[in-house]
Amino acid sequence: MPKQRMEAFTDAIFAIIITVMVLELHPPTSGQFSALWGLRHAFAIYLASFLILAVYWNNHHHLFQIVRSIDGTVLWVNTIFILVVSLFPFATAWVGDNHVDSVAPEMLFGTVMFLMDAMFFVLVRALIHADGENPEIRKLVGKGYNKPYISMAGNIVAIFLAFIWPPLTVIVDTLLLVLWVMPERRIERHVSNGR
């Protein structure tokens, strides 16, 4: 089945999720610049979350550049991936409201990050299976594609770092984006060579 409708749906959901996140930023009750200082944690987690979602969307879009066809399994896996991503505004708002002294919000944030990485990995595997006639996808994100494993292991460590100092969870999860900020170079080379 064609992939374009699923990509358009996913793009729309990401746009809505980012919009919901910004709506969770409430202006200060005072008209003074100093009142913004009290919102510094909410701004920081919003910026980190926006960057995380942008990187996920970018990699999702990049991945689908090499996909020729999808099946019903891919639709369901992508839907579950979107379900997990849709929890991100809630986790972000909870962390923003309880910045440095609460373990539970950061652990939830880390758990959502782990689930997003896990579902992205499952999506890659489902795409390889669905697009079996496409040798490029197996070559480019099959064997030797270790970023998801490193990322998920880092997510698990980050979750438990909340017991040491809660913000460490968000810090480590944000630093893990270094793996994903630049989309897979093998895919980029393949797409540019194919044009």
C-alpha positions in Angstrom: 0.0 0.0 0.0 1.2 3.6 -0.6 3.1 5.2 2.3 2.1 8.8 1.6 -1.1 8.8 3.6 0.6 7.3 6.7 3.4 9.9 6.4 0.9 12.8 6.1 -1.0 11.5 9.1 2.1 11.1 11.2 3.3 14.7 10.2 -0.1 16.1 11.3 0.1 14.3 14.6 3.6 15.6 15.3 2.4 19.1 14.5 -0.5 18.8 16.9 1.7 17.4 19.7 4.1 20.3 19.4 1.2 22.7 19.5 -0.2 21.1 22.6 3.2 21.4 24.3 3.4 25.1 23.6 -0.1 25.6 25.0 1.1 24.1 28.3 3.4 27.1 28.7 1.4 29.5 30.8 2.4 33.2 31.0 3.5 34.5 34.4 0.8 36.2 36.5 3.1 39.3 37.0 4.0 41.8 34.3 7.6 42.0 35.4 10.5 40.4 33.5 11.6 38.9 36.8 8.5 36.7 36.7 9.9 34.9 33.7 12.7 33.6 35.9 10.2 31.5 37.8 9.3 29.8 34.6 12.9 28.9 33.6 12.4 25.2 34.3 9.2 25.0 32.2 10.9 26.8 29.4 14.0 24.6 29.6 11.9 21.3 29.5 9.8 22.7 26.7 12.9 23.6 24.6 14.4 20.1 25.3 11.1 18.4 24.4 10.7 20.5 21.2 14.2 19.5 20.1 13.5 15.8 21.0 10.3 15.8 19.0 11.9 17.6 16.0 14.7 15.0 15.9 12.2 12.1 16.1 10.1 13.7 13.3 13.2 14.3 11.2 14.4 10.7 11.6 10.9 9.3 10.9 10.7 11.4 7.7 14.3 10.4 6.7 13.6 6.7 7.3 10.6 6.8 4.9 12.7 8.2 2.1 14.0 4.6 1.5 10.7 2.8 2.0 8.8 1.8 -1.1 5.8 0.0 0.4 4.1 -0.6 3.8 1.6 -3.1 5.1 -1.0 -3.3 7.9 1.6 -4.2 10.5 3.5 -1.0 9.7 0.3 1.0 10.1 -0.3 -0.4 13.5 3.3 -0.1 14.7 3.4 3.5 13.5 0.1 4.1 15.3 1.5 2.7 18.5 4.6 4.9 18.0 2.4 7.9 17.6 0.5 6.9 20.8 3.7 6.9 22.8 4.8 10.2 21.2 1.4 11.7 22.2 2.3 11.1 25.9 5.2 13.5 25.5 3.3 16.8 26.2 1.9 15.3 29.5 5.4 14.1 30.6 6.9 17.5 29.6 4.2 19.4 31.5 4.7 17.3 34.7 8.5 17.8 34.6 8.0 21.5 34.0 5.7 21.8 37.0 8.0 19.8 39.3 11.5 20.7 38.3 14.3 19.5 40.6 12.8 17.8 43.6 10.5 15.1 42.2 11.7 11.7 40.9 8.4 10.5 39.4 8.0 13.2 36.7 11.5 12.6 35.4 11.1 8.9 35.5 7.9 9.1 33.5 9.7 11.4 31.0 12.6 8.9 30.7 10.1 6.0 30.3 8.3 7.8 27.5 11.7 8.4 25.8 12.5 4.7 26.2 9.2 3.7 24.7 9.6 6.1 21.8 13.0 4.7 21.0 11.7 1.1 21.4 8.7 1.8 19.1 11.0 3.5 16.5 13.1 0.4 16.5 10.0 -1.9 16.1 8.9 0.4 13.3 12.2 -0.1 11.5 11.9 -3.8 11.9 8.3 -3.8 10.6 9.4 -1.7 7.6 12.2 -4.2 6.8 9.7 -7.0 6.9 7.0 -5.2 4.9 9.3 -3.9 2.2 11.1 -7.2 1.7 11.5 -6.7 -2.0 13.5 -3.6 -1.3 17.1 -4.6 -0.6 18.2 -1.1 0.2 16.2 -0.9 3.4 17.7 -4.1 4.8 21.2 -2.8 3.8 20.7 0.6 5.2 18.9 0.0 8.5 19.3 -3.7 9.0 22.4 -5.4 10.3 24.9 -2.9 11.8 22.2 -0.3 12.6 23.1 0.1 16.3 21.8 3.6 17.2 18.5 2.3 18.6 20.3 -0.2 20.9 22.6 2.5 22.2 19.7 4.9 22.7 17.5 2.4 24.5 20.3 1.4 26.8 21.0 5.1 27.6 17.3 5.6 28.2 17.3 2.9 30.8 20.3 4.3 32.6 18.7 7.8 32.4 15.5 6.6 34.1 17.4 5.3 37.1 19.6 8.4 37.3 16.5 10.2 38.6 17.2 8.5 42.0 20.5 10.3 42.2 19.3 13.7 40.9 16.0 13.9 39.0 17.1 16.4 36.2 19.8 13.9 35.2 17.1 11.9 33.4 16.2 14.7 31.1 19.8 15.8 30.7 21.0 12.3 29.6 18.0 11.7 27.4 18.6 15.1 25.7 22.3 14.3 25.2 21.4 11.0 23.6 19.9 13.1 20.8 23.5 13.5 19.6 23.1 10.0 18.1 20.1 11.1 16.1 20.5 14.8 15.3 22.2 13.9 12.0 20.0 11.5 10.2 21.6 8.2 9.1 24.3 9.1 6.7 24.0 5.9 4.8 20.4 6.8 4.0 21.4 10.3 2.9 24.1 8.9 0.6 21.6 6.4 -0.9 18.9 9.0 -1.5 21.3 11.5 -3.1 22.9 8.8 -5.3 19.4 7.7 -6.4 18.6 11.2 -7.7 
